[in-house]
Amino acid sequence: MTRDERPEYLTPLQRFGHEVREVRRGRNITQKGLGMATGYSEGYVSKVEKGTMMPSERFAQKCDLVFQTHGLFTRLREGIAESESPPWFVPYLQLEWTSAGIFDFSATSIMGIFQTEDYARAIFRAGHPRESPEVVHGKVVARMARRKLLEKPDPPMLWVVLHEACLRTLVGGRSVMAAQLEHLLRSAESPAVDFQVIPFSAGAVAAHTNPFTLLTFESAPTVLYAGDPQGGKMYRSSELVTRFSQNCDRLRAHALAPDDSLTLIDQVRKEHLL
């Protein structure tokens, strides 16, 4: 990949791989040569450069030694650990960036792409109570970078169904929530974005449905992303995708219409200001 071919969005893991590739090529070293110099296989170097493998601490240190970069790659690797994008989430982000459509069901918290900085910070502080402010800040910055998806000339169509609990759970306090809901209303002005809210009155249809996301593509099968005990996983099984596509239809049928949903979001926003 040349500099002109560099994608607009790079996760910290992809950025590490991109810099390894650029410096290696600048030194006229092959992947095989770098592998031999660092004690790793050519395949390992290839995966790291593609951003599909978490580099070991030793590999980063060896790169600094071979390239004489004075700790650059060691620091870049530390940045990966401090980011919002753990290795298991990277494949999803790569597909999200190239998708034509995204359907997301959020049960208790706002989808990451639409989170404000203060809301995201409160989420990360709660989820990582022992981390330093610097680490939390790194995670927030990485999450905010996902907004670039909406700035593309041809952004994917986003249809987000969220449970009313997402609107009323006080993440960060009332002022943070009011600003977060205001951000949702502004985001809904985009022709690429639709929100639907499932009210508490809908009952069990959403209360017992776990969050999930479906990614659609112009020339590839739909991919399902759903949470698991280790964080999250992508599924391509046609049977699973069909089942969750049916769940999409069911959730949308029980949700308020888009205009009514925005009215409810604004109503709850005003309640947070009282």
N, C-alpha and C positions, 0 to 999 in steps of 0.2 A: 504494500500500500504506500503510495507516494503522499506527500503533504497535500497535494491537490485532491487526493482521493479520500482524505481523512473525513469520516462522518461528522455531522454537526454535533452529535451527542456521543460522548464517551463516558462510560462509567469509570470509576477509579481503576478497576481491574483492566479494562480496555486501554486506558491511558498508559498504564505501566507497560503493557505489551507493545503499544504503539511506540513508546520512547525506546524500548529495547530494540525494536526493528530499525528505527531511524538511526540510532547511534551505531548499531551493528553494521548497517549498510554504509554509513559514513566512514567506518573503519575498514571497509572492504572485507568483512568477515562473513563467512557463510553460516547458516544455521548449524551445520555439522561442525564447523570450526568453533563456534561459540559453545556448542555442547561439549566438545572435547576439552575446551579450556576451562569450563566450569564444572565438569564432571557429570554432565547430564546428557541424555540422548537428544538426537536431532528432533525426534517427535515431541519431546518435552518442550524444547525451545519453541517449536512451531505452535504448540497449544498455548504457551504463555503469550506469544506474540499475537495470537488471535483473540486473546482475552477470554479464553474458555477454561483456563486452569489457574488456580491460585498459586503464584510463585512461592517457593519456600524461602525462608529467611536466608538460608545458605546460598541459594541461587542469586538473590539480590546482592548479597555481599560479594559473591564471585564476579558478578557483572561490574560492580564498582571497581573491583581489582583489575579485571581485564580491560575495562574501558577507561580506567583512571578518572572516574567521575566523582571521587571524594564524597561518597555516601549518598549520592543522588537517588540511586535505585533502592537503597535501604530505606530512605525517607518516603519514597513513593509507595513502597510496600506497606509501611506503617500507615500511610494514608488510606490504603484499602481497608484495613481493619477498622479505621475510624469513620468510614463512610456509611451511608444509609444502605448501600448496595452490597450485601454479603454475596459470596461466590454463587450460592444456590439461586440468587435472584437475577444474576446477570443474564442468563439465557432468556428470561421473561422480558427484561428491558430491551434486549436486542430485537425481539419479535414485536414488542409494543411499538417500537420506533418505526417499523416497516408495515404495520397493520393498516388495513383499510377501514376497519370498524372495531370498536371496543364496546362490549356490554359488561357492566360491572354491577354487582349487587353488594351493597355495603350494609352491614347489619348494625354496627355500633359506632363506627367512626367514619369520617369523611375519606373518600378515596384520595390516595397520596397526591395525585396530579393536581387536585383542587384544594389542597391544604394551604392555608396561609403560613407565614413563617412562625408566628407566635403559637398557632395551633400545633404545628409540627413540633416545635420545641417542647411544648407541654406533653405531647405524646411521647417523645423520646426521653424526656426527664422521668416520666412515669415508668417507662419500659426499661430504662437503664439508670436506676437510682444511684448507683455507685460510680458512675462514670464522671469524669471531669467535665467542666463547662466547655473545654476545648473540643473534647470528643463529641459531645452533644451538638456543638456548633457545626462540626464537620458533617454530622448526619443531616442536620437541617439544610446545609448548603447543598448537599447531594440530592436531597428530596426536592428542593426548589428547582434544581436543574431539570427535573422531569417536565417542568412546565414548557420547556422548549418544544415539546411535541405539539403543543397547541399553536405555536408560532410558525410552524411549517407552512409553506404556500399551499400545500394540499394535506391538511391535518386529517387524521381518521375521524370518522363519525363516532362520537361518544354518546352512549345512552346509559345513564347512571340511574339505577333504582336504589333508593336508600330508605331505610326504615326510619320512622319518626324519632327513634331513639338517638340517631345520629345528630339530630337537630337539638335535642333537649339535654343530652349529656354535657355537663359543664366541664369541658376540657379547657383548662387554663383560666376559668372564671367567666363571668358574664360578658365583660367587655371583649375578651378574646373570641367568645362564641358569636357575639353580635357582629364583629368584624369578619369572622369566618363565613357567616351566613350572607353577609353583604357581598363577599367575594363570590359565593355561589350564584347570587343573583346577577352579578356582572358577567360571570362566566357564561351564564345561560343566554346572554345576548349574542353569543357566537352562533351562527347557523350550523356549526358542527357539533353543538352540545345540546343535549336534552336531559332534564332531570324529572324523575317521578318519585314521589314520596308515598310510601306505604304507611298509612296512619295506624296508630295503636288499635283502632277499632276494627282493623282487618283481621285481627285475631292471630291464630297459629300459623297462617300461611307463610309469614315471614319470620315470626318469632323463633321457629325451629328450623330455619334454613341457614346454613353456614355461608359466609361470604365466598364469592367466586367471580371469575372474570372469563369472558370468552373473547378471543381475538380472531377476527376474520381477515381474509386476505383475498386479493384479486385473482391470484392464480395458485393458491395453496389451500389445503384443508384447514378448517377451523381448529384452533387450539384452546384447550381448557386450562385455566390456572386456578388451583384451589389450595387452600391451606392444609398442612398436615403437622404432626407434632414437631417436625424439624424446621418448620417455617413455611414452606410452600413447594408445590410441585406442578409441572406441566404434564398434561395428558393429551394424547392424540387419538386414543381409541374412539372409533366412530360411534360405538355403543354409548360410551360415557358422554361424548359431545352431544349426541342426540338427546340423551336424558336431560342434560343441563340446558340444552336449547329449549326443551319443553318447560323446564323450570323458569326460564326467562319469560316465556309466554304467560305462564301462570302468575308470576310476580307482577308483570305489567298489567295483567287483567285486574288484579286486586289493588293496584296502586291508583292514586289520584291522577287525573289527566295532567299533562305538563303545565298548563296555565294555572290550574287549581293547585298544583304542587308548588309553584312559585309563590302563589298567594299565601300558602301555609308557611313556606320558608320565611317570607317577609313578616308574617304575623309572629312567628316564634322569635325572629330577630328583634322585633320591637319589644317583646316580652323580656328578652335578655337586657334591654336597656332600662327597664323600669327599676 
